[in-house]
Amino acid sequence: RTPGPHPRLLMRTGEEPKGVAEGLFKAADSVIVSFSRKTLKQPPVERTMIGRRLLHTSRTVLKRTFWLGYTYRVHGGEAYARRAIDEMLAASAFPDWNPSHFLDVGEMTMALAIGYDWLYDRMTPAERKTVAQAIIDKGLKPAGNEADAWFYRSEINWNPVCNAGMVYGALAVWEEDPDFCRSMLKKSLESNQLAFKAYEGGGYPEGYNYWGYGTSFQIMLEAAVESAF
């Protein structure tokens, strides 16, 4: 099968909420919009390591791109789209996304994949090329290094987090190299079956916090596949 047109990840064209409901969704929407407004005044991220990790930066890019993209799609406002694109271009310019700690790559790839997909029509052809190439070269291709991409054999949180990133990346840039992206998607979906072993017996071997972390990305992974096809 071939993925549908952009946007195809999580919220396709026409699926944007027409009005903000009362209760929990209204509260969440308010938080996201407030964050997006503040982000407009902040500069894009820089590649700053903490120890051996770039993960805090990847998470910043993911939150900014995701929430700015949501604000633009649900409420409008070109400034939100532009700010998200600037964030993606900044991350695309990094020399790498720190594949020696592949969680960093997984979350960064998801960040740019969501932004690329949701804001595809708001980017220039040159911007699309830059972001798509970064997803391929700094997100997907590093997974070919078995020493760094040991998450494929993992049964803990690394499996759903990193595989989710690879799934999002492959689905977002599918048109750039369909055969490669298809192979990446297939490998991640097969590997991801190992992640379910952690739920056997009704517990989670890494405790509550990692259960929440791994499970949230597991849900994101499955939602991406369901929405894309």
ABEGO torsion letter per residue (X at the ends): XBBBBOBABGBBBGABBABBBBEAAAAAAAAAAAAAAAAAABBBBBBBBBEABAAAAAAAAAAAAAAAAAAAAAAEEAAAAAAAAAAAAAAAABABAGAABAAAAAAAAAAAAAAAAAAAAABBAAAAAAAAAAAAAAAAAAAABAAAAAAAABABAAAAAAAAAAAAAAAAAAAABAAAAAAAAAAAAAAAAAAAAAABGGBBAAEAAAAAAAAAAAAAAAAAAAAAX
